[in-house]
Amino acid sequence: MKLIFLTMSHLTEVDTHGIYSDLMRKFREEGHKVYIVSPRERRTGEKTRLYETGGVQVLGIRTLNLQKTSAIEKGIGQVLVETQFKKAIKHYLGHIRFDLILYSTPPITFPKVIQYLKSSNPRARTYLLLKDIFPQNAVDLGMMSKSGIKGILYRFFRKKEKALYALSDYVGCMSPANVQYIVEHNPEVSPEKVEVAPNSYECVEQIVLTEDERCAIREKYHLPTDRPIFIYGGNLGKPQGIPFLIQSLNANADRGDCYFVVVGNGTEYGKLKTWYEETQPKSVSVFQRLPKEDYDQLVRACDVGLIFLDYRFNIPNYPSRLLPYLMEKKPIIAATDSNCDTGSIAEANGYGLWCPSNDVAAFTNCINRMLSSDRMQMGEAGYEFFMKNYTVEHTYNAIVSHQ
């Protein structure tokens, strides 16, 4: 089978670890011919080109900056990207008849690209990996409105979203709450074509640290060796609700029975850094970024994973940040909106706790409960749940079952 995967991730190769690279590698290993199409933002200086890496073909397309840039450039870039993708695909891959057209959100602006690909092989299956429910998430965060001047932009993108659902033979969602949301808010979409195709990783061999190794890693970052450490790693942007993260850390900043580590970057990192420098908390460390290998080692040396999402969300996000915690047998605390099912699934399966992400006292209570819990047993439960639900085989099987 010939597969083309359209993504906004800067996916340059498949022999790395990630939800998309792991999935593409799985398709390759199963004998399929894989083509990946992804952007090359102008800040990279790269030009549009087609090349082979790791047994797959990659078409990198030069675009405007689409992430970590001004709202104006990001907006223009998102509008232009559909035309840029279609033009490059037609030039470099126009002679190929694909059997499976796979694409992920964001963005939702690929309808014309999918229609073009489908025209060369009407029998090709189209499969949407829904990772982002836009434009509703922008409305939730106050970045867009359903009325007034901003409503024009909302209606434009909502039309694109509906077109994408209509073009998709199947819609793979991250969790049951995602499935329910899409069906309830898009009555024109047949429930039979909406299913769970979760964020997933390839199962890798467990690395178990000795006590000396654990202490050495902590000492490297000037972290205590005699207390449980709660770690948050990932994006620090508006979706993560950074003001609540700061409030929660501030309320627990001088505890002597635990410690907190935040590793990440994003548009809201400056707010966290300013608080950290002004407050000088005794039991919190903040790192802007770490190389992936170093970050993975740090997670292994910590005890509990933290997840934060803005309480204003009406859409049920399901952060991929969960997966590394489960793979490393770390229980979690999920501070999210009430529509997100990350926390409820964790509590139901014994590997985590949940609190609303607008209640600092509830977050502190989760910290206290976690400190008195059997964290090792919870970590094992999380790893077992990962193996049963979130390995790359689960997503692969969901997709190919329709071929």
HUGI-V55143 format. One record per backbone hydrogen bond with DSSP energy under -0.5 kcal/mol. CO is the residue of the C=O (numbers start at 1). NH is the residue of the N-H. If there is no record, write none. Layout:
CO;NH, CO;NH
This chain:
1;3, 1;33, 2;99, 2;100, 3;35, 4;6, 4;102, 5;7, 5;37, 6;104, 7;39, 9;11, 10;12, 14;16, 16;18, 18;22, 19;23, 20;24, 21;25, 22;26, 23;27, 24;28, 25;29, 26;30, 27;32, 28;31, 32;34, 33;3, 34;57, 35;5, 36;59, 37;7, 38;61, 40;63, 41;44, 42;45, 49;60, 51;58, 53;56, 56;53, 57;36, 58;51, 58;60, 59;38, 59;61, 60;49, 60;62, 61;40, 63;42, 70;74, 71;75, 72;76, 73;77, 74;78, 75;79, 76;80, 77;81, 78;82, 80;84, 81;85, 82;86, 83;87, 84;88, 85;89, 86;90, 87;91, 88;92, 89;93, 90;94, 93;96, 96;98, 99;125, 100;4, 100;102, 101;127, 102;6, 103;129, 105;131, 106;8, 110;113, 110;114, 111;115, 112;116, 113;117, 114;118, 115;119, 116;120, 117;120, 117;121, 118;121, 121;124, 125;101, 126;169, 126;170, 127;103, 127;129, 128;130, 128;172, 129;105, 129;131, 132;134, 133;137, 135;138, 135;139, 136;140, 137;141, 138;143, 138;144, 139;142, 147;151, 148;151, 148;152, 149;152, 149;153, 150;154, 151;155, 152;156, 153;157, 154;158, 155;159, 156;160, 157;161, 158;162, 159;163, 160;164, 161;165, 162;166, 163;167, 164;168, 170;128, 170;172, 171;173, 171;195, 172;130, 173;197, 175;179, 176;180, 177;181, 178;182, 179;183, 180;184, 181;185, 182;186, 186;189, 188;190, 190;193, 191;194, 193;171, 193;195, 195;173, 195;197, 201;392, 202;204, 206;208, 207;209, 210;214, 211;215, 212;216, 213;217, 214;218, 215;219, 216;220, 217;221, 218;221, 218;223, 219;222, 228;259, 229;303, 229;304, 230;261, 231;306, 232;263, 234;265, 236;268, 237;240, 238;241, 239;310, 241;244, 241;245, 242;246, 243;247, 244;248, 245;249, 246;250, 247;251, 248;252, 249;252, 250;253, 252;255, 253;283, 257;228, 259;230, 260;285, 261;232, 262;287, 263;234, 265;236, 266;269, 268;271, 268;272, 269;273, 270;274, 271;275, 272;276, 273;277, 274;278, 275;279, 276;280, 281;284, 283;260, 285;262, 287;264, 291;295, 292;296, 293;297, 294;298, 295;299, 296;300, 297;301, 298;302, 299;302, 303;331, 304;231, 305;333, 307;335, 310;313, 315;317, 319;322, 320;323, 320;324, 321;325, 322;326, 323;327, 324;328, 325;330, 326;329, 329;331, 331;305, 332;353, 333;307, 333;335, 334;336, 334;355, 335;309, 336;357, 337;340, 341;345, 342;346, 343;347, 344;348, 345;349, 346;351, 346;352, 347;350, 351;332, 353;334, 355;336, 356;359, 357;311, 359;363, 360;364, 361;365, 362;366, 363;367, 364;368, 365;369, 366;370, 367;371, 368;372, 370;373, 373;375, 374;378, 375;379, 376;380, 377;381, 378;382, 379;383, 380;384, 381;385, 382;386, 383;387, 384;388, 385;389, 386;389, 386;390, 390;201, 391;394, 391;395, 392;396, 393;397, 394;398, 395;399, 396;400, 397;401, 399;402, 400;403
